[in-house]
Amino acid sequence: MRRSTHLLLLLFAGLPAPALSETLEDAWAAALESHRQVAAATAYRDAATFELEQAKSARLPQLGLSSGYTMLDTAPGFALGGMTTGPVFDGDDFVSAGAAVRVPLYSGGAIASGIEAAEFGAAAADGHLETVIQDVRMGVAEHYVAVLRAESAVTVARSYVASLSTHTTDTRNRFEIGDVPRNDYLAASVTLADAEQRLMQAENGLDYARSAYNRFLGRPLTAPVAIDSSVGVDGLLPAGVGLEELISIAGTSRHELAALGAEMQALERQAERARASARPQLALTGGYTYLENQFLTEDRFWSAGVAFQWNLFDGGQASKQSASLEQRAAARGHDRADLESLIALEVRRAWNDRLEAESRLAVADRTVEQAAENLRVVTERYDAGAGTNVEVLDAAALREQSMSNRDNAKHEVLLAKVRLARAAGLL
């Protein structure tokens, strides 16, 4: 007993380890790391963050340095009554340098509005990023289920070929002994050839589905694909949730709505900033200046002051820009209201699609059992000489169709649940 166990261990030790199947969660994680749409949306979000920091820096002091060298064709002097002085500068050139600081005291609300606009812009970028992430997750799920569907199609096609191969062999043997007419064997052979062609089509579809799956995840098209067929998506939605509650959840969870709302708020703040540019601007200034001059008692100066600016007339530029931005904000509001209604319709459709898919699956499960039993009974009757070859071929085709319907319904249930979660903003 120990010796046989030892031999079995040695035998299995020489076998290659089975490849680990990739779960849907694994595929989601891989896609979010490699998908270019996610990378692009992340870059836009980061850009909006820098724009926010730029807007905040407008309220900070500004410090600048300056220097210069000037050469004159004739060095000037002073004329005081009838007396004139020599050249003001030592020669016909001079050097100047300085440092200036400016601190905004009052901007009419332009700085505060600019910061708020940038904050809403960053929030909109976050919403767009989350929308892209959910879209990518939805795309991964669709490709994942497409591979499962294609694998099931190959399995069903192979089962059909195997069933027809057995029947064709039996029919040939019975024809050779004169038990059945030659037409039975020919009909079975033709049906088997057609089934083999359909198997090749299914295998081609599987190869394409795997290649498309690899492409979506940023992998080489020919990379091996091994995915887990036991997909669990029931946890995407709250247990016991109803349709109206899901529509309400979508109204607060869909990031597209949040992004449009943030864009509307950002445009309104930009409009306020445009209006503020026409108001008085007040700033505290200070500086240090060096001026090379032989007549001045001091050639280095510290200064401090208050700068005031008020553009009393700009041709209506500020008001027109503000009105344009307000109209853009209103357009975003209309877009958001329309999208909110569209999302409610999307949730309702996804909810009904899930109910339909679940009902189809329940019917298809029973049909497979009935079709298998029908094939068994018809085959036995044919073997006993009480049935016809056509009945067997029809029963085999009916069993294949019922298996295909069951697998399609099973995968439609998976997709319907994921699409409902996406419609509700919970994917």
C-alpha positions as CSV (number, residue, x, y, z in Angstrom):
1,M,0.0,0.0,0.0
2,R,2.8,2.4,0.9
3,R,4.7,1.5,-2.2
4,S,1.7,2.2,-4.5
5,T,1.1,5.5,-2.7
6,H,4.8,6.4,-3.2
7,L,4.6,5.6,-6.9
8,L,1.5,7.8,-7.3
9,L,3.2,10.7,-5.6
10,L,6.2,10.3,-8.0
11,L,3.8,10.2,-10.9
12,F,1.9,13.3,-10.0
13,A,5.1,15.1,-9.1
14,G,6.2,14.8,-12.7
15,L,3.0,16.5,-14.0
16,P,3.0,20.2,-14.7
17,A,1.2,22.3,-12.1
18,P,-2.3,23.5,-13.3
19,A,-2.5,27.2,-14.3
20,L,-4.3,29.4,-11.9
21,S,-7.5,30.7,-13.2
22,E,-7.9,34.5,-13.4
23,T,-11.0,35.8,-11.5
24,L,-13.0,38.7,-12.5
25,E,-11.6,40.7,-9.6
26,D,-8.1,39.9,-10.9
27,A,-9.0,41.0,-14.4
28,W,-10.4,44.3,-13.1
29,A,-7.3,45.0,-11.1
30,A,-5.1,44.3,-14.1
31,A,-7.1,46.5,-16.5
32,L,-7.1,49.4,-14.1
33,E,-3.3,49.3,-14.0
34,S,-2.8,49.0,-17.8
35,H,-5.8,50.6,-19.5
36,R,-4.9,53.8,-21.3
37,Q,-8.3,55.5,-20.8
38,V,-7.7,55.2,-17.0
39,A,-4.2,56.6,-17.4
40,A,-5.5,59.5,-19.5
41,A,-8.3,60.3,-17.0
42,T,-5.8,60.1,-14.2
43,A,-3.5,62.6,-16.0
44,Y,-6.5,65.0,-16.4
45,R,-7.3,64.6,-12.7
46,D,-3.7,65.4,-11.8
47,A,-3.7,68.4,-14.1
48,A,-6.9,69.7,-12.4
49,T,-5.1,69.3,-9.0
50,F,-2.2,71.5,-10.2
51,E,-4.7,74.1,-11.5
52,L,-6.2,74.2,-8.1
53,E,-2.8,74.7,-6.5
54,Q,-2.1,77.5,-9.1
55,A,-5.4,79.2,-8.2
56,K,-4.5,79.1,-4.5
57,S,-1.1,80.6,-5.1
58,A,-2.8,83.8,-6.5
59,R,-3.4,84.9,-2.9
60,L,0.3,84.5,-1.9
61,P,2.9,87.3,-2.0
62,Q,4.7,87.7,-5.3
63,L,8.4,88.5,-5.2
64,G,10.4,89.6,-8.2
65,L,14.0,90.6,-9.0
66,S,15.1,93.0,-11.7
67,S,18.4,94.4,-12.9
68,G,19.6,96.3,-15.9
69,Y,22.4,98.0,-17.6
70,T,21.7,101.1,-19.7
71,M,23.9,103.1,-22.1
72,L,23.0,106.6,-23.2
73,D,24.2,108.5,-26.2
74,T,24.6,111.6,-24.0
75,A,24.7,111.6,-20.3
76,P,22.0,114.1,-19.0
77,G,22.4,116.7,-16.3
78,F,20.0,119.1,-14.4
79,A,19.1,122.6,-15.5
80,L,18.1,124.7,-12.4
81,G,17.4,128.3,-13.5
82,G,20.5,129.6,-15.2
83,M,22.7,126.9,-13.6
84,T,23.3,123.5,-15.0
85,T,25.0,120.5,-13.5
86,G,27.3,118.0,-14.9
87,P,26.1,114.5,-16.0
88,V,23.8,112.8,-13.6
89,F,25.5,109.5,-14.2
90,D,29.2,108.7,-14.1
91,G,29.7,108.5,-17.8
92,D,27.0,107.7,-20.3
93,D,25.9,104.3,-18.8
94,F,24.6,103.1,-15.4
95,V,23.5,100.0,-13.6
96,S,20.2,99.5,-11.8
97,A,18.8,96.6,-9.7
98,G,15.8,96.0,-7.5
99,A,13.5,93.6,-5.7
100,A,9.8,94.1,-5.5
101,V,7.1,92.3,-3.5
102,R,3.3,92.5,-4.1
103,V,0.6,91.2,-1.7
104,P,-3.0,91.3,-2.9
105,L,-5.3,93.0,-0.4
106,Y,-8.6,93.1,-2.3
107,S,-9.4,91.6,-5.7
108,G,-13.1,92.1,-5.8
109,G,-13.6,88.3,-5.2
110,A,-11.6,87.3,-8.2
111,I,-9.1,85.2,-6.3
112,A,-11.7,83.5,-4.1
113,S,-13.9,82.7,-7.2
114,G,-10.9,81.4,-9.1
115,I,-10.0,79.0,-6.2
116,E,-13.6,77.8,-6.0
117,A,-13.8,77.3,-9.8
118,A,-10.6,75.2,-9.6
119,E,-11.9,73.2,-6.7
120,F,-15.1,72.3,-8.7
121,G,-12.9,71.6,-11.7
122,A,-10.9,69.1,-9.7
123,A,-14.1,67.5,-8.4
124,A,-15.3,67.2,-12.0
125,A,-12.0,65.6,-13.0
126,D,-12.4,63.1,-10.1
127,G,-15.9,62.3,-11.4
128,H,-14.7,61.7,-14.9
129,L,-11.9,59.4,-13.6
130,E,-14.4,57.3,-11.6
131,T,-16.7,57.2,-14.6
132,V,-13.9,55.9,-16.8
133,I,-13.0,53.3,-14.1
134,Q,-16.5,52.0,-14.0
135,D,-16.7,51.9,-17.8
136,V,-13.4,49.9,-17.9
137,R,-14.7,47.5,-15.3
138,M,-17.9,47.1,-17.4
139,G,-15.8,46.4,-20.5
140,V,-13.6,43.9,-18.7
141,A,-16.8,42.1,-17.5
142,E,-18.2,42.0,-21.0
143,H,-15.0,40.5,-22.5
144,Y,-14.6,38.1,-19.6
145,V,-18.2,36.8,-20.1
146,A,-17.5,36.7,-23.8
147,V,-14.7,34.3,-23.2
148,L,-16.8,32.1,-21.0
149,R,-19.6,32.1,-23.6
150,A,-17.2,31.1,-26.3
151,E,-15.7,28.4,-24.1
152,S,-19.2,27.0,-23.5
153,A,-20.0,27.2,-27.2
154,V,-16.9,25.0,-27.9
155,T,-17.9,22.6,-25.2
156,V,-21.4,22.2,-26.6
157,A,-20.1,21.9,-30.1
158,R,-17.7,19.1,-29.1
159,S,-20.5,17.3,-27.2
160,Y,-22.6,17.5,-30.3
161,V,-19.8,16.2,-32.5
162,A,-19.2,13.4,-30.0
163,S,-22.8,12.4,-29.9
164,L,-23.1,12.4,-33.7
165,S,-19.8,10.5,-34.1
166,T,-21.2,7.7,-31.9
167,H,-24.4,7.6,-33.8
168,T,-22.7,7.7,-37.2
169,T,-20.4,4.8,-36.2
170,D,-23.4,2.8,-34.9
171,T,-25.3,3.6,-38.1
172,R,-22.4,2.5,-40.3
173,N,-22.0,-0.8,-38.5
174,R,-25.7,-1.5,-38.8
175,F,-25.7,-0.5,-42.5
176,E,-22.8,-2.9,-43.1
177,I,-24.8,-5.8,-41.7
178,G,-28.0,-4.7,-43.5
179,D,-29.9,-3.6,-40.4
180,V,-30.5,0.0,-41.6
181,P,-30.7,1.5,-45.1
182,R,-27.6,3.3,-46.6
183,N,-29.5,6.6,-46.4
184,D,-29.4,6.5,-42.6
185,Y,-25.6,6.3,-42.7
186,L,-25.3,9.0,-45.3
187,A,-27.6,11.4,-43.4
188,A,-25.7,10.9,-40.1
189,S,-22.4,11.4,-41.9
190,V,-23.5,14.7,-43.5
191,T,-24.9,15.9,-40.2
192,L,-21.6,15.0,-38.5
193,A,-19.6,16.9,-41.1
194,D,-21.8,20.0,-40.5
195,A,-21.3,19.7,-36.7
196,E,-17.5,19.5,-37.2
197,Q,-17.6,22.7,-39.2
198,R,-19.6,24.4,-36.5
199,L,-17.1,23.2,-34.0
200,M,-14.3,24.9,-36.0
201,Q,-16.4,28.1,-36.1
202,A,-16.8,27.9,-32.3
203,E,-13.1,27.4,-31.8
204,N,-12.4,30.4,-34.0
205,G,-14.8,32.4,-32.0
206,L,-13.1,31.4,-28.8
207,D,-9.7,32.4,-30.2
208,Y,-11.1,35.8,-31.1
209,A,-12.8,36.3,-27.7
210,R,-9.5,35.5,-25.9
211,S,-7.5,37.9,-28.2
212,A,-10.1,40.7,-27.6
213,Y,-9.9,40.0,-23.8
214,N,-6.1,40.2,-23.9
215,R,-6.2,43.4,-25.9
216,F,-8.6,45.1,-23.5
217,L,-6.3,44.2,-20.6
218,G,-3.2,45.5,-22.4
219,R,-1.7,42.1,-23.0
220,P,-0.3,40.4,-26.1
221,L,-3.1,39.0,-28.2
222,T,-1.6,35.5,-28.0
223,A,-1.1,35.5,-24.3
224,P,-2.6,32.4,-22.6
225,V,-6.1,33.0,-21.1
226,A,-7.4,30.9,-18.2
227,I,-10.3,32.4,-16.4
228,D,-12.5,31.3,-13.6
229,S,-15.9,30.2,-14.7
230,S,-17.4,30.5,-11.2
231,V,-18.1,34.2,-11.5
232,G,-19.7,35.8,-8.4
233,V,-21.4,39.1,-9.1
234,D,-24.3,39.0,-6.6
235,G,-22.4,41.2,-4.1
236,L,-22.3,44.1,-6.5
237,L,-25.8,45.1,-5.5
238,P,-27.3,45.6,-2.0
239,A,-29.3,42.5,-0.9
240,G,-33.1,42.9,-1.3
241,V,-32.9,46.3,-3.1
242,G,-35.9,47.2,-5.3
243,L,-36.1,49.0,-8.6
244,E,-37.1,52.4,-7.3
245,E,-34.5,52.3,-4.6
246,L,-31.8,51.5,-7.2
247,I,-33.0,54.5,-9.3
248,S,-32.6,56.6,-6.2
249,I,-29.1,55.2,-5.5
250,A,-28.1,55.9,-9.1
251,G,-29.1,59.5,-8.7
252,T,-26.4,59.9,-5.9
253,S,-23.9,57.3,-7.1
254,R,-23.4,57.9,-10.8
255,H,-20.2,59.9,-11.1
256,E,-21.3,61.3,-14.5
257,L,-24.0,63.3,-12.6
258,A,-21.5,64.5,-10.0
259,A,-19.0,65.6,-12.8
260,L,-21.6,67.6,-14.6
261,G,-22.8,69.2,-11.4
262,A,-19.2,70.2,-10.6
263,E,-18.6,71.5,-14.1
264,M,-21.7,73.7,-13.7
265,Q,-20.5,75.1,-10.4
266,A,-17.0,75.7,-11.8
267,L,-18.4,77.7,-14.7
268,E,-20.6,79.8,-12.4
269,R,-17.5,80.6,-10.3
270,Q,-15.6,81.5,-13.5
271,A,-18.4,83.9,-14.4
272,E,-18.1,85.5,-10.9
273,R,-14.3,85.8,-11.4
274,A,-14.9,87.5,-14.8
275,R,-17.2,90.0,-13.1
276,A,-14.7,90.6,-10.3
277,S,-12.0,91.6,-12.8
278,A,-14.0,94.8,-13.5
279,R,-14.0,95.8,-9.7
280,P,-11.3,97.8,-7.9
281,Q,-8.0,95.9,-7.3
282,L,-5.9,96.8,-4.2
283,A,-2.4,95.4,-3.4
284,L,0.3,96.2,-0.9
285,T,3.7,96.8,-2.5
286,G,7.2,97.0,-1.3
287,G,10.7,96.9,-2.7
288,Y,14.4,97.6,-2.7
289,T,16.1,99.6,-5.5
290,Y,19.7,100.3,-6.3
291,L,20.6,103.0,-8.9
292,E,24.1,103.8,-9.8
293,N,24.3,107.7,-9.6
294,Q,27.1,110.1,-8.5
295,F,24.9,113.0,-7.5
296,L,22.4,111.2,-5.2
297,T,23.3,111.0,-1.5
298,E,21.8,107.5,-1.4
299,D,21.8,105.1,-4.2
300,R,19.9,102.3,-2.4
301,F,16.2,102.7,-1.5
302,W,13.6,100.7,0.4
303,S,10.0,101.5,-0.5
304,A,6.5,100.5,0.6
305,G,3.1,101.5,-0.8
306,V,-0.4,100.6,-1.8
307,A,-1.3,100.0,-5.4
308,F,-4.8,100.7,-6.6
309,Q,-6.3,99.7,-10.0
310,W,-9.8,100.1,-11.3
311,N,-10.6,99.5,-14.9
312,L,-13.6,101.7,-15.3
313,F,-14.4,100.8,-18.9
314,D,-13.3,97.7,-20.8
315,G,-15.7,97.8,-23.7
316,G,-18.0,95.3,-22.0
317,Q,-15.5,92.5,-22.1
318,A,-15.9,91.4,-18.5
319,S,-19.7,91.4,-18.6
320,K,-19.9,89.5,-21.9
321,Q,-17.4,86.9,-20.7
322,S,-19.4,86.5,-17.5
323,A,-22.6,86.1,-19.5
324,S,-21.0,83.5,-21.8
325,L,-19.8,81.5,-18.8
326,E,-23.2,81.7,-17.2
327,Q,-24.9,80.3,-20.3
328,R,-22.3,77.4,-20.4
329,A,-23.2,76.7,-16.8
330,A,-26.9,76.6,-17.6
331,A,-26.1,74.2,-20.5
332,R,-24.4,71.9,-18.1
333,G,-27.4,72.1,-15.8
334,H,-29.7,71.0,-18.7
335,D,-27.3,68.2,-19.6
336,R,-27.3,67.0,-16.0
337,A,-31.1,67.0,-15.8
338,D,-31.4,65.1,-19.1
339,L,-28.7,62.6,-18.0
340,E,-30.5,62.0,-14.7
341,S,-33.7,61.0,-16.6
342,L,-31.6,58.8,-19.0
343,I,-30.0,57.1,-16.1
344,A,-33.3,56.3,-14.5
345,L,-34.4,54.7,-17.8
346,E,-31.1,52.8,-18.0
347,V,-31.6,51.4,-14.5
348,R,-35.1,50.3,-15.3
349,R,-34.1,48.6,-18.5
350,A,-31.2,46.8,-16.8
351,W,-33.5,45.7,-14.0
352,N,-36.0,44.2,-16.5
353,D,-33.2,42.6,-18.5
354,R,-32.0,40.9,-15.4
355,L,-35.5,39.5,-14.6
356,E,-35.9,38.3,-18.2
357,A,-32.5,36.6,-18.2
358,E,-33.2,34.9,-14.9
359,S,-36.5,33.6,-16.2
360,R,-34.9,32.4,-19.4
361,L,-32.3,30.5,-17.4
362,A,-34.9,28.8,-15.2
363,V,-36.7,27.6,-18.4
364,A,-33.5,26.6,-20.2
365,D,-32.3,24.5,-17.3
366,R,-35.4,22.4,-17.4
367,T,-35.2,22.2,-21.2
368,V,-31.7,20.7,-21.2
369,E,-32.8,17.8,-19.0
370,Q,-35.9,17.2,-21.2
371,A,-33.8,17.3,-24.4
372,A,-31.3,14.9,-22.9
373,E,-34.0,12.5,-21.9
374,N,-35.7,12.9,-25.3
375,L,-32.4,12.0,-27.1
376,R,-32.0,8.9,-24.9
377,V,-35.6,7.7,-25.6
378,V,-35.4,8.3,-29.4
379,T,-32.0,6.6,-29.6
380,E,-33.3,3.5,-27.8
381,R,-36.3,3.4,-30.1
382,Y,-34.1,3.7,-33.1
383,D,-31.8,0.9,-31.8
384,A,-34.9,-1.2,-31.3
385,G,-36.1,-0.5,-34.8
386,A,-39.1,1.4,-33.7
387,G,-37.8,4.9,-34.6
388,T,-36.2,6.6,-37.5
389,N,-32.7,8.1,-38.1
390,V,-34.2,11.5,-38.7
391,E,-35.8,11.5,-35.2
392,V,-32.3,10.7,-33.7
393,L,-30.6,13.5,-35.6
394,D,-33.4,16.0,-34.7
395,A,-33.2,15.0,-31.1
396,A,-29.4,15.5,-31.0
397,A,-29.8,18.9,-32.6
398,L,-32.5,19.8,-30.2
399,R,-30.2,18.8,-27.3
400,E,-27.4,20.9,-28.7
401,Q,-29.8,23.9,-29.1
402,S,-31.1,23.5,-25.5
403,M,-27.5,23.4,-24.1
404,S,-26.6,26.5,-26.1
405,N,-29.7,28.3,-24.9
406,R,-28.9,27.4,-21.3
407,D,-25.3,28.6,-21.5
408,N,-26.4,31.8,-23.2
409,A,-29.0,32.5,-20.6
410,K,-26.5,31.8,-17.8
411,H,-24.0,34.3,-19.3
412,E,-26.8,36.8,-20.0
413,V,-27.7,36.7,-16.3
414,L,-24.1,37.5,-15.4
415,L,-24.0,40.4,-17.8
416,A,-27.4,41.7,-16.7
417,K,-26.3,41.8,-13.1
418,V,-23.1,43.6,-13.9
419,R,-24.9,46.1,-16.2
420,L,-27.5,46.8,-13.5
421,A,-24.7,47.5,-11.0
422,R,-23.1,49.8,-13.6
423,A,-26.4,51.6,-14.3
424,A,-26.8,52.2,-10.5
425,G,-23.2,53.5,-10.2
426,L,-22.2,50.6,-8.0
427,L,-19.8,48.7,-10.2
